[in-house]
Each structure stands twice: as structure tokens, then as C-alpha cells.
Amino acid sequence: MGLWCRLFKCTRITLAVAIFAGFWWGYTQSQTKTAAISHQTNNFDKKILYYRNPMGLPDTSPIPKKDPMGMDYLPVYEGEESQTDKSLIRISTEKIQKLGVRAEAASMRQLIRTVRAVATIQADEQKLHTQVTKFEGWIQRLYINTTGQAVKKGDMLMDVYSPELITAQQEYLIAEKGLQAVANSDTDTKAAMQRLAKSALQRLRNWDISEIELQHLQRGGVTKEYVTLRSLANGVVLEKPSIEGKRFAPGEVLFQIADLSRVWVLADVFEQDLGLIHPGQKATIRVDAYPEKIFTGKVAFIYPKVTPETRTAIVRIILHNPDGLLKPDMYANVEFASFHNDNKVLTIPDSAVLDTGARRMVLVDLGEGRYEPRTVKLGMHADGFTEVLGGIQAGEFVVVKANFLIDAESNMKAAISNFSHASHNFKTDELMPVSSSKPTTSTTTVHQADGIIKEIASSRSVIKLAHGPVPSLNWPSMTMDFSLKNPSLLSSLKPGQKVIFEFIEESPGAYVITHIYPAAGHNLGPLQEH
């Protein structure tokens, strides 16, 4: 009996708790609905500016939508904008159309930078041949008598007279006759005569007398007064200092012959682009003589010297020229295609960047005529696009056309507002006596963050800081440039130093450091105050 009573009492208690919980849940739901209805009623006459992310992420939408978790975006009415929203630039739709504003999404792409250079065509030094003699003589007759004439290996160049050649021929013929005379002699005698004949013939070969001429000598058995010299290489005659009747000495140049079936393209590449050039890289060559033709070659060598006057280095490109279209000393235009990275990187068009000198900014299109100035960190430039290292994300739209006009208009509005405020203060001050006291503190919002100094540009009074999150601006951790209100602060700073700093926004997107503290001794006071 006692057990049943205890069970009955527990059941009553459980039932009471359930009834109370249900009542409380219904009460809270009704209160929530009442608050929501009241909020909607209060904002019934207000205009919805946009819809914001329910989790506080920096994402807005001009129309109602849901986030990836299925939560509805919350409406933002007039007068409910955050401090960040108030810093946005707003332009009417009509004015956007008049200005011709156009935006593009930041996207991932593989950057291909094209390096362009001017060049000249030169003969391949490995295919140059100089025709010289190793004996003294006179030119009796020229068969190749014009510069630019094409020759082949073995073609007759000239007939020459040389006492040394006549003597060498006679020695060989005497040795040959002696060899016949001792045909019936002992073996040693015949071997000696054979060595003498062979030595005389080899002497003529050492003087570059062609095998054709030697065969004529062996078959004819008669000394030739004039010996024919033949070409030792294929090509065209670049230089011809030889004339009939001229006396020549051993080693004197008689013909300069170049094989132009392969040529060198010597390109002058600026030193800042040399890091993008490497041996084996393909190059595209165009010449004015054949505008419809495109020649393709490969980089063979980068010369180890930079010309001081032009700050360029010579890059040698090997180019096949089977048709002989390319001539020495022709001018050419060369393009080297260089891949910045094998992987795709986040990029925006070059026209989207507003360079203020101290920092680089873009205008992010948030829709409904709202534009957010945002500082970005940029990397490499290539063919009209810029790599983005920080500041925006893929898919965000940035203004690429008329962004200077938007920036100019926003600055003009700010200037007019400041001018009106300054005029009002001036009239008030006219009623006050002149005082040496400090001016009243501005109502400008002061933001604080900590960071590490990366670089110091003393000439521009700018430092680069890798700072942590800035809650007052909803900024994540990133690296960016800051101007200093007082350049004398730079004397107390050095790269790698950990600091805590305060900064203000002097104009839209222009942030200036007003106070800076060493992180290890924050309680010691600021390095400098203003």
C-alpha cells in the first residue's frame, strides 16, 4: 500500500511540472510573437534597406533569403544601420546609371604574365665559318665574287697560285715515281718510299686542299700551277675581302660564311622581368617584314651581364630558319609567357584598385547603391589582373568602372559636410575670447588593436602592421599599411616590434594611427600622444 501511494505522489509531481513547463513555453512564445509584432509595427512605416546575415557575418542581400543553416536573413530598416553601415557610400540608382558604374566579381584564375622585349636577329655563332689559308699565295680567279651569295660545302671559291703548293705537289709526284722505280726492291725500300709519298699527300691535306684536287693530282700525275680552293661549309657569304690578283698571307680571312638555317634572337629584357625568364621557356617572335607570320623559339641562355645604360640583360633565343626569311640585324618583338603559379589565385581587374599612396583600396558593391571602401593587400600584376592576398573574398563584387567618380563624389560630400560644420564652429568661436587651451576632443571613433610591425616606410610616414581582430570595425586579423599622424613616431619604432595602437578614420577608408604603445609595457604610457 505504501508503495502505491509513493508512486501516486511522484506521478502527481511529474504531471504538475509538465503542466508548468507547458504554460511557461506558451507564455514565452506569446511574448516573442508580441515583441516581433511590436517590432514590425514600429518599423511598418520605415523602409527596409537590406537583409543581413542572422549570424553576424559580413554578408547582406537586397532581397529576403536564407543562410546555409536555413535561418532567415534579418531586415535592416532605416535608422538601424550599424557604425560600419554608416561608413558605406550610397548612390542613387539614377546616378549609378549616369556614371556608368560597372562591377565584376573577384574570381580565381591562373595568372599568366606576358613579358615583352625588343630584339635583333643575329647569325648563330656556332654556324659561322671563316675561310682562311695556311700558306702564302695570290688569287688568280674568283668563282664566288659577291657578298650574300649562297654556297654549299665543296663549291669552288677561287683559284690560287702558291709556290709552296707547287713544291708540295712535286714532292708527291717524285715520291710516286720513286715508288714505281723500287717496285722490285726489298720491302724496307718500298715501305720508305710509300711513307714519303703519303707524307707529301698529307701535307696537302693539312693545307685544306680538297680531296677532289688531290684525286686529280693522283690520277693526272701533273703539277697544277693554279689550285682550286673549295668551301668548307654551307651558308651565305657575309664578308668577301678577296679580289682577283690580291696577295694573301697565312691566316688571312678570305671569306666569312654563315649558315642561316638556324639563327639567334637576342632580346633586351628589363632587369625587373628577369626573374620570369628561364632557359627552355617558349617565346613568340614577330618581325615587321612578315606581320602575318609568328615564329616560335626557346630560351637558350641568359647573359650574365646587365647593360648599365638601359638596365637590360640579353636573352638568347634559338630559332630555326629553314626558309631563310630571317636576316641578320633584323628587328623583332618578343613575348615571353610566364606563369605566376601553377595554382589559381584570387584576382580582380587592375581598374578596380584605387591607389591612395599609403594604401590600396577597392569599392565593394553591396547592392542597392551601397558601396564599401575596403583596404586590400595585392600581389602580382599580369595582363590586366591583380592578385589579391587579403581584404576581399572570392565572389564579392568590386567596382571596375567609374570607381574614381564614386570615390571623388564621396570625398566631396564629406568635404561639404566638414565645411558646413567648420563654418558653424567658426561663427561660435567668434563670440569667444582667444584662448591658448587645446581644442576640444573630436567625436571621431577611436579603434584599438595589437600587432607586429612588419615594415617601416620613413619617407611616406607609413608602417605595415600585422594586426589582430578589430571588433569595433568587425575586422579580422590581417596585414595592412597605416599612416602616422606624427612622423616623429617613427624614431621610436622598429620592424618586428610588438605594439598596441589606436587609430581613427580621417576620411572614408583612410586610417591614421594616433597613439602607439609597446606591447610589453602598455602601462608605461604611449610612445607619443597628440
PyMOL commands that set and color helices and strands:
alter all, ss='L'
color gray80, all
select helices_A, chain A and resi 2-42+83-86+93-99+125-127+163-181+187-206+211-220+271-276+350-352+403-429+458-460+471-473+487-492+519-524
alter helices_A, ss='H'
color red, helices_A
select strands_A, chain A and resi 48-52+60-61+74-77+89-90+102-105+107-109+112-123+128-132+137-142+150-151+156-161+226-230+235-239+247-248+253-258+262-270+282-286+295-307+312-320+331-339+345-349+354-355+360-367+370-382+385-390+397-401+447-457+462-467+478-484+498-507+510-518
alter strands_A, ss='S'
color yellow, strands_A
deselect
rebuild
show_as cartoon
